[in-house]
């Protein structure tokens, strides 16, 4: 697996009260959530990037205020009417 390095000032880690390992884990999760939210990764691939199961990843989306499904209000209403 390739490793991508992202510089992070020590002051950021101090402000967040996180170790480099904790920061790396959270950064991977945030990246996975955002790429999923943008439609660039499937939930399975995003979960893989986040280092968790697909079900755990989908359950974690609420923590990041990210939708599980990206449907407009009209699409939701149409689905509801067709149910």
Phi and psi restraints in degrees (value plus and minus 20) as a CYANA .aco file:
   2 UNK   PHI     -88.0   -48.0
   2 UNK   PSI     127.8   167.8
   3 UNK   PHI    -132.0   -92.0
   3 UNK   PSI     107.2   147.2
   4 UNK   PHI    -128.1   -88.1
   4 UNK   PSI     107.5   147.5
   5 UNK   PHI    -118.9   -78.9
   5 UNK   PSI     111.6   151.6
   6 UNK   PHI    -142.0  -102.0
   6 UNK   PSI     101.1   141.1
   7 UNK   PHI     -84.6   -44.6
   7 UNK   PSI     121.5   161.5
   8 UNK   PHI    -162.2  -122.2
   8 UNK   PSI      97.9   137.9
   9 UNK   PHI     -81.2   -41.2
   9 UNK   PSI     123.7   163.7
  10 UNK   PHI     -75.7   -35.7
  10 UNK   PSI     -54.6   -14.6
  11 UNK   PHI     -82.8   -42.8
  11 UNK   PSI     -51.9   -11.9
  12 UNK   PHI     -87.7   -47.7
  12 UNK   PSI     -64.9   -24.9
  13 UNK   PHI     -82.0   -42.0
  13 UNK   PSI     -59.3   -19.3
  14 UNK   PHI     -85.3   -45.3
  14 UNK   PSI     -64.5   -24.5
  15 UNK   PHI     -81.5   -41.5
  15 UNK   PSI     -59.0   -19.0
  16 UNK   PHI    -102.0   -62.0
  16 UNK   PSI     -31.9     8.1
  17 UNK   PHI      36.0    76.0
  17 UNK   PSI      26.5    66.5
  18 UNK   PHI    -146.4  -106.4
  18 UNK   PSI     130.5   170.5
  19 UNK   PHI    -100.7   -60.7
  19 UNK   PSI     143.6   183.6
  20 UNK   PHI     -76.3   -36.3
  20 UNK   PSI     -55.7   -15.7
  21 UNK   PHI     -86.9   -46.9
  21 UNK   PSI     -63.8   -23.8
  22 UNK   PHI     -83.9   -43.9
  22 UNK   PSI     -62.5   -22.5
  23 UNK   PHI     -82.9   -42.9
  23 UNK   PSI     -63.7   -23.7
  24 UNK   PHI     -81.3   -41.3
  24 UNK   PSI     -64.1   -24.1
  25 UNK   PHI     -82.8   -42.8
  25 UNK   PSI     -65.5   -25.5
  26 UNK   PHI     -88.1   -48.1
  26 UNK   PSI     -59.6   -19.6
  27 UNK   PHI     -82.1   -42.1
  27 UNK   PSI     -60.9   -20.9
  28 UNK   PHI     -82.9   -42.9
  28 UNK   PSI     -61.9   -21.9
  29 UNK   PHI     -85.3   -45.3
  29 UNK   PSI     -64.3   -24.3
  30 UNK   PHI     -82.7   -42.7
  30 UNK   PSI     -61.3   -21.3
  31 UNK   PHI     -83.7   -43.7
  31 UNK   PSI     -63.5   -23.5
  32 UNK   PHI     -81.8   -41.8
  32 UNK   PSI     -64.3   -24.3
  33 UNK   PHI     -81.8   -41.8
  33 UNK   PSI     -67.1   -27.1
  34 UNK   PHI     -85.7   -45.7
  34 UNK   PSI     -62.4   -22.4
  35 UNK   PHI     -85.4   -45.4
  35 UNK   PSI     -55.7   -15.7
  36 UNK   PHI     -86.4   -46.4
  36 UNK   PSI     -65.6   -25.6
  37 UNK   PHI     -81.5   -41.5
  37 UNK   PSI     -55.5   -15.5
  38 UNK   PHI     -99.6   -59.6
  38 UNK   PSI     -27.1    12.9
  39 UNK   PHI      61.1   101.1
  39 UNK   PSI      -5.1    34.9
  40 UNK   PHI    -107.3   -67.3
  40 UNK   PSI     -43.0    -3.0
  41 UNK   PHI    -149.3  -109.3
  41 UNK   PSI     123.6   163.6
  42 UNK   PHI     -90.4   -50.4
  42 UNK   PSI     146.3   186.3
  43 UNK   PHI     -82.9   -42.9
  43 UNK   PSI     -54.3   -14.3
  44 UNK   PHI     -86.9   -46.9
  44 UNK   PSI     -65.1   -25.1
  45 UNK   PHI     -88.7   -48.7
  45 UNK   PSI     -58.6   -18.6
  46 UNK   PHI     -83.7   -43.7
  46 UNK   PSI     -61.2   -21.2
  47 UNK   PHI     -82.1   -42.1
  47 UNK   PSI     -60.7   -20.7
  48 UNK   PHI     -80.4   -40.4
  48 UNK   PSI     -65.7   -25.7
  49 UNK   PHI     -82.8   -42.8
  49 UNK   PSI     -58.3   -18.3
  50 UNK   PHI     -96.0   -56.0
  50 UNK   PSI     -31.6     8.4
  51 UNK   PHI      54.8    94.8
  51 UNK   PSI      16.6    56.6
  52 UNK   PHI    -164.3  -124.3
  52 UNK   PSI     149.9   189.9
  53 UNK   PHI     -90.9   -50.9
  53 UNK   PSI     140.2   180.2
  54 UNK   PHI     -80.9   -40.9
  54 UNK   PSI     -63.5   -23.5
  55 UNK   PHI     -82.8   -42.8
  55 UNK   PSI     -65.3   -25.3
  56 UNK   PHI     -82.8   -42.8
  56 UNK   PSI     -59.7   -19.7
  57 UNK   PHI     -81.8   -41.8
  57 UNK   PSI     -68.6   -28.6
  58 UNK   PHI     -81.2   -41.2
  58 UNK   PSI     -58.5   -18.5
  59 UNK   PHI     -88.4   -48.4
  59 UNK   PSI     -49.2    -9.2
  60 UNK   PHI     -97.7   -57.7
  60 UNK   PSI     -34.2     5.8
  61 UNK   PHI     -79.0   -39.0
  61 UNK   PSI     -53.7   -13.7
  62 UNK   PHI     -79.7   -39.7
  62 UNK   PSI     -58.3   -18.3
  63 UNK   PHI     -78.8   -38.8
  63 UNK   PSI     -51.1   -11.1
  64 UNK   PHI    -121.9   -81.9
  64 UNK   PSI      -8.1    31.9
  65 UNK   PHI      33.8    73.8
  65 UNK   PSI      17.9    57.9
  66 UNK   PHI    -127.6   -87.6
  66 UNK   PSI     116.3   156.3
  67 UNK   PHI     -93.7   -53.7
  67 UNK   PSI     125.8   165.8
  68 UNK   PHI     -93.1   -53.1
  68 UNK   PSI     -60.0   -20.0
  69 UNK   PHI    -139.2   -99.2
  69 UNK   PSI     126.1   166.1
  70 UNK   PHI    -130.5   -90.5
  70 UNK   PSI      57.2    97.2
  71 UNK   PHI    -135.2   -95.2
  71 UNK   PSI     121.9   161.9
  72 UNK   PHI     -93.8   -53.8
  72 UNK   PSI     147.5   187.5
  73 UNK   PHI     -79.4   -39.4
  73 UNK   PSI     -60.7   -20.7
  74 UNK   PHI     -84.1   -44.1
  74 UNK   PSI     -61.4   -21.4
  75 UNK   PHI     -84.9   -44.9
  75 UNK   PSI     -60.8   -20.8
  76 UNK   PHI     -84.2   -44.2
  76 UNK   PSI     -63.0   -23.0
  77 UNK   PHI     -83.7   -43.7
  77 UNK   PSI     -61.8   -21.8
  78 UNK   PHI     -83.9   -43.9
  78 UNK   PSI     -63.2   -23.2
  79 UNK   PHI     -81.5   -41.5
  79 UNK   PSI     -60.1   -20.1
  80 UNK   PHI     -83.5   -43.5
  80 UNK   PSI     -63.8   -23.8
  81 UNK   PHI     -84.8   -44.8
  81 UNK   PSI     -52.5   -12.5
  82 UNK   PHI    -106.4   -66.4
  82 UNK   PSI     -25.5    14.5
